[in-house]
């Protein structure tokens, strides 16, 4: 147990968690507005990479750091916005939904399997959790029926998220083992 904590909190591990939190902070504010309230952003792409490269635990720490930075007012959320009010707004559920997204992506990416399909499966399952949490939040905040919420919050993003999953898998697969070697071990999930 002590070695697991030591491996998780070693300097290299913390540096990479900070680097990936910074990557999310840089990517997430950029958006393409859509007719509804939820814009397309690069945030999910950065989250996919974070979970795939760092694993479930380290990736979740990076995402939580990102959310905390935005909550205290840094303009790291979509549209270069920040503040706790953004988390409580109609799209706040998607920001909080990044946590199950990165966790599921990381858990499946950390599976001790030589199969390359586990990583994108984790991303797809994480995206389903993101959509479920964010859409439910959107419905509550706007009083929207399910059909309207799905048409505004899920359907327009399916193709883009599929492309992001393919690209992030192509980037992460050849780099993950190298990053784990640099950090000094695995993500801590399979100990």
C-alpha positions as CSV (number, residue, x, y, z in Angstrom):
1,X,0.0,0.0,0.0
2,X,2.8,2.4,0.8
3,X,4.6,1.8,-2.5
4,X,1.3,2.4,-4.3
5,X,1.0,5.8,-2.6
6,X,4.7,6.6,-3.3
7,X,4.3,5.6,-7.0
8,X,1.1,7.7,-7.3
9,X,2.7,10.8,-5.7
10,X,6.1,10.7,-7.2
11,X,7.4,13.9,-8.8
12,X,7.1,12.6,-12.3
13,X,3.5,11.5,-11.7
14,X,2.5,14.8,-10.3
15,X,4.3,16.7,-13.1
16,X,2.3,14.7,-15.7
17,X,-1.0,15.2,-13.9
18,X,-0.3,18.9,-13.9
19,X,0.7,18.8,-17.6
20,X,-2.5,17.1,-18.6
21,X,-4.6,19.5,-16.4
22,X,-2.9,22.3,-18.3
23,X,-3.7,20.6,-21.6
24,X,-7.3,20.5,-20.7
25,X,-7.2,24.1,-19.6
26,X,-5.8,25.1,-23.0
27,X,-8.1,23.0,-25.1
28,X,-11.4,23.2,-23.4
29,X,-12.1,27.0,-23.8
30,X,-12.1,26.8,-27.6
31,X,-15.6,26.2,-29.0
32,X,-17.7,26.1,-32.1
33,X,-21.2,27.5,-31.2
34,X,-24.2,25.5,-32.2
35,X,-27.9,26.6,-32.3
36,X,-28.6,25.2,-28.8
37,X,-26.9,26.1,-25.6
38,X,-24.1,23.4,-25.7
39,X,-21.2,24.2,-28.0
40,X,-18.7,21.8,-29.5
41,X,-15.4,22.1,-27.7
42,X,-12.0,20.4,-27.6
43,X,-12.5,19.6,-23.9
44,X,-13.6,16.1,-24.5
45,X,-10.7,15.4,-26.8
46,X,-8.3,16.5,-24.1
47,X,-10.2,14.4,-21.5
48,X,-10.0,11.3,-23.8
49,X,-6.2,11.8,-24.1
50,X,-5.9,12.4,-20.3
51,X,-7.7,9.2,-19.4
52,X,-6.0,7.1,-22.0
53,X,-2.5,8.3,-21.2
54,X,-2.7,8.7,-17.4
55,X,-5.2,6.1,-16.4
56,X,-8.2,6.3,-14.1
57,X,-6.7,7.7,-11.0
58,X,-4.1,10.1,-12.3
59,X,-6.5,11.2,-15.1
60,X,-9.3,11.9,-12.6
61,X,-6.9,14.0,-10.5
62,X,-6.0,16.1,-13.6
63,X,-9.7,16.6,-14.5
64,X,-10.5,17.6,-10.9
65,X,-7.7,20.2,-10.9
66,X,-9.1,21.6,-14.2
67,X,-12.6,21.8,-12.7
68,X,-11.3,23.5,-9.5
69,X,-9.3,26.0,-11.5
70,X,-12.4,26.9,-13.5
71,X,-14.6,27.0,-10.4
72,X,-12.3,29.6,-8.8
73,X,-12.7,31.8,-11.8
74,X,-9.9,31.0,-14.3
75,X,-11.3,31.2,-17.8
76,X,-10.7,27.5,-18.7
77,X,-14.3,26.5,-19.4
78,X,-15.9,26.6,-22.8
79,X,-15.9,30.1,-24.3
80,X,-13.1,31.2,-22.0
81,X,-15.4,31.4,-19.0
82,X,-14.8,30.5,-15.4
83,X,-16.5,30.7,-12.1
84,X,-18.7,28.5,-9.9
85,X,-21.8,29.9,-11.7
86,X,-20.7,28.2,-14.9
87,X,-20.8,24.8,-13.0
88,X,-24.4,25.6,-11.8
89,X,-25.5,26.7,-15.3
90,X,-27.3,24.6,-18.0
91,X,-24.0,23.1,-19.3
92,X,-22.4,22.6,-15.8
93,X,-23.4,18.9,-15.9
94,X,-21.1,18.3,-18.8
95,X,-18.2,19.8,-16.9
96,X,-18.9,17.6,-13.9
97,X,-19.5,14.7,-16.4
98,X,-15.8,14.9,-17.4
99,X,-15.1,13.0,-14.1
100,X,-16.8,9.8,-15.1
101,X,-15.6,10.3,-18.7
102,X,-11.9,10.3,-17.7
103,X,-12.4,7.6,-15.0
104,X,-14.0,5.1,-17.4
105,X,-11.6,5.9,-20.2
106,X,-8.7,5.4,-17.8
107,X,-10.0,2.2,-16.2
108,X,-10.4,0.6,-19.6
109,X,-7.1,2.0,-20.9
110,X,-5.3,0.5,-17.9
111,X,-6.7,-3.0,-18.4
112,X,-3.8,-5.4,-18.6
113,X,-4.8,-6.5,-22.1
114,X,-2.9,-6.4,-25.4
115,X,-6.2,-5.8,-27.1
116,X,-6.4,-2.3,-28.6
117,X,-10.2,-2.2,-28.4
118,X,-10.3,-1.6,-24.6
119,X,-9.2,2.0,-24.8
120,X,-11.9,3.2,-27.3
121,X,-14.5,1.1,-25.5
122,X,-13.7,3.0,-22.3
123,X,-14.0,6.3,-24.2
124,X,-17.4,5.3,-25.5
125,X,-18.7,4.2,-22.1
126,X,-17.3,7.4,-20.6
127,X,-19.0,9.4,-23.2
128,X,-22.3,7.7,-22.5
129,X,-21.8,8.6,-18.8
130,X,-21.0,12.2,-19.8
131,X,-24.0,12.5,-22.0
132,X,-26.3,11.0,-19.3
133,X,-25.1,13.2,-16.5
134,X,-24.9,16.4,-18.7
135,X,-28.3,15.8,-20.4
136,X,-30.0,15.1,-17.1
137,X,-28.5,18.3,-15.6
138,X,-29.6,20.2,-18.8
139,X,-33.2,18.9,-18.5
140,X,-33.4,19.9,-14.8
141,X,-31.9,23.4,-15.4
142,X,-34.0,24.2,-18.4
143,X,-37.1,22.2,-17.7
144,X,-36.6,20.5,-21.1
145,X,-38.2,17.2,-22.1
146,X,-35.9,14.3,-22.9
147,X,-36.4,14.5,-26.7
148,X,-35.5,18.2,-26.8
149,X,-32.5,17.7,-24.6
150,X,-31.2,14.8,-26.7
151,X,-31.6,16.8,-29.9
152,X,-29.7,19.7,-28.4
153,X,-27.2,17.9,-26.2
154,X,-26.4,14.6,-27.7
155,X,-27.3,14.2,-31.4
156,X,-25.2,17.1,-32.7
157,X,-22.1,15.7,-30.9
158,X,-22.1,12.1,-32.0
159,X,-20.1,12.4,-35.1
160,X,-17.6,14.9,-33.6
161,X,-17.1,12.7,-30.5
162,X,-16.6,9.7,-32.6
163,X,-13.8,11.5,-34.5
164,X,-12.3,12.6,-31.2
165,X,-12.3,9.0,-29.9
166,X,-10.6,7.7,-33.1
167,X,-7.9,10.4,-33.0
168,X,-7.2,10.2,-29.3
169,X,-6.9,6.4,-29.5
170,X,-4.5,6.8,-32.5
171,X,-2.4,9.2,-30.5
172,X,-2.5,7.4,-27.1
173,X,-1.9,3.8,-28.1
174,X,1.7,4.2,-29.2
175,X,2.5,6.7,-26.4
176,X,0.9,5.2,-23.3
177,X,3.6,2.6,-22.5
178,X,6.3,5.2,-23.0
179,X,4.6,7.6,-20.6
180,X,4.1,4.9,-18.0
181,X,7.8,4.0,-18.2
182,X,8.7,7.7,-17.7
183,X,6.2,8.1,-14.8
184,X,7.5,5.0,-13.1
185,X,5.0,2.3,-13.2
186,X,1.3,1.9,-14.0
187,X,-1.5,4.1,-13.0
188,X,-2.1,2.3,-9.7
189,X,-5.3,0.6,-10.7
190,X,-4.0,-2.9,-11.2
191,X,-2.0,-3.2,-8.0
